[in-house]
Amino acid sequence: MVQGVSFDGMATGLETDEIINQLMEIERQSIVRQQQDIEEVESEREVWQQINQNLVDFDNTFSALDNEDIYQDREAISGDEEVMTVDAEPGAQPATYRDMRVEHRARANSFMADEAVWDVEDLDVEGTEEALGLDGDFQLSLAEDENTEVNINIEEEDSLADIRSSINQEAGDIAGARIVRGRLLIEAAETGDENAIAWEDTGDDEILETLTLSQDEHTEARDAEFQIEGMTETSATNENIELTDDVTIDLVGESAEEETFDIEVREDTAQFDETINEFVESYNEVQTHLSEMTDEEQPLQGDVTARRLQSSLRNAVMGAVEDIGEVNEEIFSLGEMGIEIDAASSETGDFDGLMSIADEGEFNQALDHHMDEVQNLFLGDEEAGVDGLIDRVNEQVETYVRERAHESGLIGDREDSLENEIGRIEDSIAREERRMESREERLRERFTRMETAVYEAQQQQQQVMSQIQQLGSASFSDMMM
């Protein structure tokens, strides 16, 4: 509002400020309309930003299916997990292995002193941390490989605990040592016959014999022995035993007499099932939001780009994959997996435009018997030159989404256009504000001039009336004389 000297009703009695304000309020309606236009454009821009984000979320969810492992996941089940556990890598051939049993587990070779260190007559110590007073060497090696010999040197100030540490540090690849109630125990680092160990005193003090170790084994090295399909197999280890390239077992116990069990490797569709349901939910969020925003009296009512996005996304998702028949015989689109769009509502019979797994039986049939073809549908087949559903949908999304497009994408173009529209309206409002300031200033000047003119006329009238009164008084005086 223009500020200045006010002559509000000074001469005329008119409330000129109120009159001017009312006139300006009428002229301000054009600015009010333009401000409403900005709100509408802002609302539309926010809608497109939300659509863009919904598409990004949808694309991320759909891209989670771009992972071979979820099509090749396997579940491995042991009939007796207290005896044997089983693990299968993705892609392992489904199979059942029968008549499994574990005769005995693999065992590590060990030697143990007969007496606690404080009971040895030739030693005068009361604990494992006291110096033994021994000076000499001994060797450890794999029994079947002299090239693995490791020499351990012991000095007079070394204790039994020091001997244990020296073995662990210098011969750890072959054997380990620990102290059990004052007795030295030396055990092979690995289980199985091939990892049996040997020891030999090489110094005058005969260190290990003095500690009452003998060549009699505390535990004998032994390979694991188990049965599969009635055949006996052996293993130097109890873990990671290969049944096939992709299936391994761990022996964790031993079977009771004549007890057998089966292990089964089968397809595990749980992760795929979870991911496909997330995809369906995300797709429906995109389409529901688009439908709401293009409805009557909504920001995108009748918007061609929004309608085109709805239809192109639906076609990209549901259409048959080009050339998929070169690698698939049963699954050519989501429809063959029991997934449909516009399925009739069970309550109203109306078509809602949403995606659903309409036929659970057909869906499970595809996963249980045609998972390889399901994988081809989504991922394509590089060798056959067939692009999958994921490639097609990603390409369609990139056409619209700002963050994924090489340029701005159709949504980005729309957002930029709306931003420019807001700027144009703001410029128009600024021009209108300047025009109205000038208009108000001119009105105030006119009313001021009018008030001044009226005031001056009133002053002149008063002067004339005063003069008339004076003339009248003079004439009356003359007549009286």
C-alpha positions in Angstrom: 0.0 0.0 0.0 1.3 3.4 -0.9 2.1 5.5 2.2 1.9 9.3 2.2 0.0 12.4 3.5 -3.7 11.6 3.9 -6.6 14.1 3.5 -9.2 11.5 4.3 -12.6 13.4 4.1 -11.0 16.6 5.1 -13.3 18.7 2.9 -15.8 16.3 1.4 -16.5 14.1 4.4 -15.8 11.0 2.2 -13.8 8.1 3.6 -11.3 8.2 0.8 -8.9 5.7 2.3 -11.7 3.1 2.5 -12.8 3.9 -1.1 -9.3 3.5 -2.4 -8.8 0.3 -0.5 -12.0 -1.1 -2.0 -11.0 -0.1 -5.5 -7.5 -1.7 -5.0 -9.1 -4.9 -3.6 -11.1 -5.2 -6.7 -8.1 -4.8 -8.9 -6.1 -7.3 -6.6 -8.4 -10.1 -7.7 -6.2 -10.8 -10.7 -3.2 -11.3 -8.4 -5.3 -13.6 -6.1 -6.3 -15.7 -9.2 -2.6 -15.9 -10.2 -1.6 -17.0 -6.7 -4.3 -19.7 -6.9 -2.8 -20.7 -10.2 0.6 -21.1 -8.5 -0.9 -23.3 -5.8 -2.5 -25.5 -8.5 0.8 -25.7 -10.4 2.7 -26.4 -7.2 0.2 -29.1 -6.4 0.7 -30.7 -9.8 4.4 -30.5 -9.5 4.3 -32.3 -6.1 2.1 -35.0 -7.6 4.7 -35.6 -10.4 7.5 -35.7 -7.8 5.6 -38.4 -5.9 4.9 -40.3 -9.1 8.6 -40.1 -9.9 9.5 -41.5 -6.4 6.9 -44.2 -6.7 8.4 -45.3 -10.0 11.9 -45.3 -8.5 10.7 -47.5 -5.6 8.9 -49.8 -8.1 12.0 -50.1 -10.3 14.1 -50.9 -7.3 11.6 -53.6 -6.1 11.4 -55.1 -9.6 15.2 -55.0 -10.0 15.4 -57.2 -6.9 14.3 -60.0 -9.2 17.4 -59.4 -11.3 19.3 -62.0 -9.2 19.9 -65.6 -10.4 20.2 -66.9 -6.9 16.5 -66.3 -6.0 15.5 -68.5 -8.9 18.0 -71.2 -8.0 17.7 -71.2 -4.2 17.7 -74.7 -2.7 16.5 -76.1 0.6 18.5 -79.0 2.0 16.8 -81.2 4.6 18.5 -83.9 6.7 16.4 -86.7 8.2 18.6 -86.7 11.3 20.2 -83.4 12.0 21.8 -84.7 15.2 23.9 -87.0 13.0 24.3 -85.2 9.7 23.6 -81.7 8.4 23.4 -80.8 4.7 23.9 -77.6 2.7 23.1 -77.0 -1.0 24.3 -74.1 -3.1 22.0 -72.2 -5.5 21.4 -74.2 -8.6 22.1 -77.6 -7.0 20.2 -80.5 -8.7 17.1 -81.4 -6.7 17.5 -84.9 -5.5 16.9 -87.4 -2.6 19.9 -89.3 -1.1 18.7 -92.4 0.7 20.0 -94.8 3.3 22.4 -92.3 4.9 24.2 -93.2 8.2 27.4 -92.3 10.0 29.4 -95.2 11.3 31.9 -92.9 13.1 33.3 -89.4 12.8 36.8 -88.5 11.8 39.2 -88.1 14.7 42.5 -86.4 15.3 45.7 -88.2 16.5 47.0 -87.2 19.9 49.6 -88.0 22.5 49.3 -87.2 26.2 51.7 -87.3 29.2 51.0 -90.0 31.7 51.7 -87.8 34.7 51.0 -84.2 35.7 54.2 -82.2 35.7 54.3 -81.8 39.5 54.2 -85.6 39.9 57.2 -86.3 37.6 60.1 -87.6 39.8 62.8 -86.0 37.7 61.3 -82.5 37.9 61.0 -80.3 41.0 58.1 -78.1 40.2 54.7 -77.4 41.7 53.0 -75.7 38.7 52.9 -75.3 35.0 54.4 -71.8 35.1 57.7 -72.8 36.9 61.0 -73.4 35.0 61.6 -77.0 34.3 65.4 -76.8 34.0 65.4 -78.8 30.8 67.6 -78.0 27.8 67.2 -79.7 24.5 65.1 -80.2 21.3 62.3 -82.3 19.9 60.7 -82.6 16.5 57.1 -82.8 15.4 55.9 -83.9 11.9 53.2 -85.6 10.0 53.7 -89.4 10.4 53.5 -89.9 6.6 55.6 -86.9 5.5 59.1 -86.4 7.0 59.4 -83.1 5.0 57.0 -81.5 7.5 59.4 -81.9 10.4 59.5 -78.9 12.8 62.2 -78.5 15.5 61.2 -77.2 18.9 64.0 -75.9 21.1 63.6 -75.8 24.9 65.8 -73.9 27.4 66.3 -74.4 31.1 64.1 -71.4 32.1 61.1 -72.7 30.0 58.0 -73.9 31.8 55.4 -76.4 30.7 53.3 -73.4 29.6 56.2 -72.2 27.5 56.5 -75.6 25.8 52.8 -75.5 25.0 53.2 -72.0 23.5 56.3 -73.0 21.4 54.5 -75.9 19.9 51.4 -73.8 19.0 53.6 -71.0 17.5 56.1 -73.1 15.6 54.2 -76.2 14.6 50.6 -74.9 14.5 50.1 -76.2 10.9 50.8 -79.7 12.1 49.8 -79.9 15.7 48.5 -78.0 18.7 49.2 -78.3 22.3 47.3 -77.7 25.5 47.6 -78.5 29.2 45.1 -80.9 30.8 45.3 -81.0 34.6 49.0 -80.5 34.5 49.6 -82.9 31.6 50.9 -81.9 28.2 48.6 -83.0 25.3 49.8 -82.7 21.7 47.1 -83.2 19.1 47.1 -83.2 15.3 45.9 -80.0 13.7 43.6 -81.9 11.4 41.5 -85.1 11.7 42.0 -88.2 9.6 44.6 -90.9 8.9 46.6 -88.7 6.6 47.1 -86.1 9.3 48.5 -88.4 12.0 51.5 -86.9 13.8 54.9 -88.3 15.0 57.3 -86.9 17.6 60.9 -87.5 18.5 63.3 -86.2 21.2 66.5 -85.1 19.6 68.4 -83.7 22.6 70.2 -85.2 25.5 67.5 -84.3 28.0 64.8 -86.2 26.1 62.2 -83.4 26.8 58.9 -85.2 25.9 59.9 -88.5 27.5 60.8 -86.6 30.7 57.3 -85.1 30.6 56.1 -88.7 30.5 54.9 -88.7 26.9 55.2 -92.2 25.2 54.8 -93.4 21.7 51.5 -95.0 22.8 48.7 -92.8 21.2 46.2 -91.1 23.4 43.8 -91.1 20.5 44.4 -92.9 17.2 43.9 -90.9 13.9 40.8 -92.1 12.1 38.9 -91.2 8.9 35.2 -90.6 9.1 33.1 -93.5 7.7 29.5 -93.0 6.5 27.1 -94.6 4.1 25.1 -93.1 1.2 22.7 -95.2 -0.9 24.2 -98.3 0.8 27.8 -97.4 -0.3 30.5 -96.9 2.3 32.5 -93.7 2.0 35.4 -92.2 4.0 36.6 -88.7 4.7 39.5 -87.2 6.6 37.3 -84.4 7.8 33.9 -84.1 9.4 33.0 -80.8 7.7 32.3 -79.8 4.1 32.2 -83.2 2.7 31.1 -83.1 -1.0 28.3 -85.3 -2.1 28.2 -83.3 -5.4 29.8 -80.1 -6.6 26.9 -78.1 -5.0 25.9 -80.3 -2.0 28.0 -80.7 1.1 27.4 -82.5 4.4 28.8 -82.1 8.0 29.0 -85.2 10.3 27.9 -84.0 13.7 27.2 -87.3 15.4 27.1 -91.1 14.9 24.1 -93.2 13.9 22.5 -95.8 16.2 22.9 -99.4 15.1 21.1 -100.1 11.8 19.6 -96.6 11.7 19.4 -94.9 8.3 17.8 -91.7 7.1 17.4 -89.7 3.9 18.5 -86.2 2.9 16.6 -84.1 0.3 17.6 -81.2 -1.8 14.7 -79.3 -3.3 13.9 -76.0 -4.8 13.3 -73.2 -2.3 10.9 -70.6 -3.7 10.3 -68.7 -0.5 12.6 -65.7 -1.5 11.2 -65.5 -5.0 7.7 -65.7 -3.6 8.4 -62.8 -1.2 10.0 -60.7 -3.9 7.3 -61.2 -6.4 4.7 -60.2 -3.9 6.6 -57.0 -3.1 6.8 -56.3 -6.8 3.0 -56.7 -7.1 2.4 -54.4 -4.2 4.8 -51.8 -5.6 3.2 -51.9 -9.0 -0.3 -51.4 -7.4 1.0 -48.4 -5.4 2.1 -46.7 -8.7 -1.1 -47.4 -10.5 -3.4 -46.6 -7.6 -1.7 -43.2 -7.1 -1.9 -42.5 -10.8 -5.6 -43.4 -10.9 -6.3 -41.2 -7.9 -4.5 -38.2 -9.3 -6.2 -38.5 -12.7 -9.6 -38.7 -11.2 -12.2 -35.9 -11.4 -11.2 -32.6 -9.8 -7.7 -34.0 -9.2 -4.4 -32.3 -10.3 -3.9 -34.6 -13.3 -7.4 -35.0 -14.5 -7.3 -35.7 -18.2 -3.5 -35.6 -18.2 -2.2 -37.4 -21.3 1.3 -38.1 -19.9 -0.2 -39.7 -16.8 -2.6 -41.9 -18.8 0.1 -42.9 -21.2 2.4 -43.9 -18.2 -0.4 -46.1 -16.8 -0.9 -47.9 -20.0 2.7 -48.2 -21.1 3.7 -49.6 -17.7 0.9 -52.1 -17.7 1.9 -53.2 -21.2 5.6 -53.5 -20.3 4.8 -55.6 -17.3 2.1 -57.9 -18.7 3.0 -58.3 -22.4 4.7 -61.4 -23.7 8.5 -61.1 -23.8 9.8 -60.8 -27.4 11.4 -64.0 -28.7 10.9 -65.8 -25.4 9.6 -68.7 -27.3 13.1 -69.5 -28.4 14.0 -70.6 -24.9 10.7 -71.3 -23.1 7.9 -73.7 -23.9 5.4 -72.9 -21.2 6.0 -69.4 -19.7 5.8 -66.4 -22.1 4.4 -63.7 -19.8 3.2 -63.2 -16.2 -0.1 -64.4 -17.3 1.2 -68.0 -17.6 2.3 -67.7 -14.0 -1.3 -66.9 -12.8 -0.5 -63.1 -12.4 -3.2 -60.9 -13.9 -4.3 -57.2 -14.1 -7.9 -56.0 -13.9 -9.0 -59.2 -12.2 -12.6 -58.8 -11.1 -13.1 -58.1 -7.4 -14.5 -61.1 -5.5 -16.9 -58.7 -3.6 -18.2 -56.3 -6.3 -17.2 -57.9 -9.6 -15.7 -54.6 -10.7 -12.4 -54.3 -12.4 -9.9 -52.3 -10.4 -6.8 -52.1 -12.7 -4.6 -53.7 -10.0 -2.2 -56.6 -10.3 -2.8 -59.8 -8.3 -1.7 -63.5 -8.2 -5.2 -64.5 -9.4 -4.5 -68.2 -9.8 -2.4 -69.5 -6.9 -2.4 -73.0 -8.4 -1.0 -71.8 -11.7 1.5 -69.7 -9.9 2.8 -72.6 -7.7 2.8 -74.9 -10.7 5.1 -72.4 -12.5 7.5 -72.2 -9.5 7.5 -75.9 -8.8 7.9 -77.2 -12.3 9.1 -74.4 -14.6 11.4 -72.2 -12.5 14.0 -72.2 -15.2 11.5 -70.7 -17.6 10.4 -68.2 -14.9 14.1 -67.2 -14.7 14.3 -66.8 -18.5 11.1 -64.7 -18.4 12.5 -62.2 -16.0 16.3 -62.3 -16.8 16.2 -63.3 -20.5 18.8 -65.5 -22.1 22.1 -63.9 -23.1 23.2 -66.8 -25.3 19.9 -66.8 -27.2 19.9 -63.0 -27.4 16.6 -62.7 -25.6 16.0 -59.8 -23.2 13.9 -60.4 -20.2 11.0 -58.7 -18.6 13.3 -56.8 -16.2 15.2 -55.2 -19.2 11.9 -54.1 -20.8 10.4 -52.6 -17.7 13.6 -50.8 -16.7 13.8 -49.3 -20.2 10.2 -48.1 -19.9 10.7 -46.7 -16.4 13.9 -44.8 -17.6 11.7 -43.1 -20.2 9.9 -41.4 -17.4 12.0 -41.3 -14.3 14.2 -38.3 -13.8 17.0 -40.0 -11.8 17.3 -43.0 -14.2 17.1 -41.2 -17.6 20.1 -40.2 -19.6 18.5 -36.8 -19.8 15.6 -35.5 -17.7 12.9 -38.1 -18.6 9.3 -37.3 -19.3 8.5 -36.6 -15.7 11.6 -34.4 -15.4 10.5 -32.5 -18.5 7.0 -32.0 -16.9 8.5 -30.8 -13.6 10.8 -28.3 -15.5 7.8 -27.1 -17.5 5.8 -26.6 -14.3 8.7 -24.8 -12.6 8.9 -22.5 -15.6 5.2 -21.9 -15.3 5.5 -20.9 -11.7 8.3 -18.5 -12.6 6.2 -17.0 -15.3 3.2 -16.4 -13.0 5.5 -15.0 -10.3 6.9 -12.5 -12.8 3.3 -11.6 -13.8 2.3 -11.0 -10.2 5.4 -8.8 -9.6 4.4 -6.7 -12.7 0.9 -6.5 -11.4 2.0 -5.5 -8.0 4.1 -2.6 -9.5 1.1 -1.5 -11.6 -1.2 -1.5 -8.6 1.3 0.5 -6.6 1.3 3.1 -9.3 -2.5 2.9 -9.6 -3.0 3.4 -5.9 -0.5 6.3 -5.9 -2.5 8.0 -8.7 -5.8 7.5 -6.9 -4.5 9.0 -3.8 -3.1 12.0 -5.7 -6.5 12.5 -7.4 -8.5 12.3 -4.2 -6.0 14.6 -2.5 -6.4 17.2 -5.3 -10.2 16.8 -5.1 -10.2 17.4 -1.3 -7.9 20.4 -1.8 -10.1 21.8 -4.5 -13.2 21.3 -2.4 -11.5 22.8 0.6 -10.4 25.9 -1.4 -13.9 26.3 -2.9 -15.4 26.1 0.6 -12.9 28.8 1.8 -13.8 31.0 -1.2 -17.5 30.5 -0.4 -17.0 31.5 3.2 -15.2 34.6 2.1 -18.0 35.5 -0.3 -20.6 34.9 2.3 -18.6 37.0 4.8 -18.4 39.9 2.3 -22.2 39.7 1.5 -22.9 39.8 5.2 -20.6 42.8 5.6 -22.4 44.6 2.6 -25.8 43.8 4.1 -24.8 45.3 7.5 -23.5 48.5 5.8 -26.7 49.0 3.8 -28.9 48.6 6.9 -26.9 51.2 8.8 -27.3 53.7 5.9 -31.0 53.2 5.9 -31.3 53.8 9.6 -29.5 57.0 9.3 
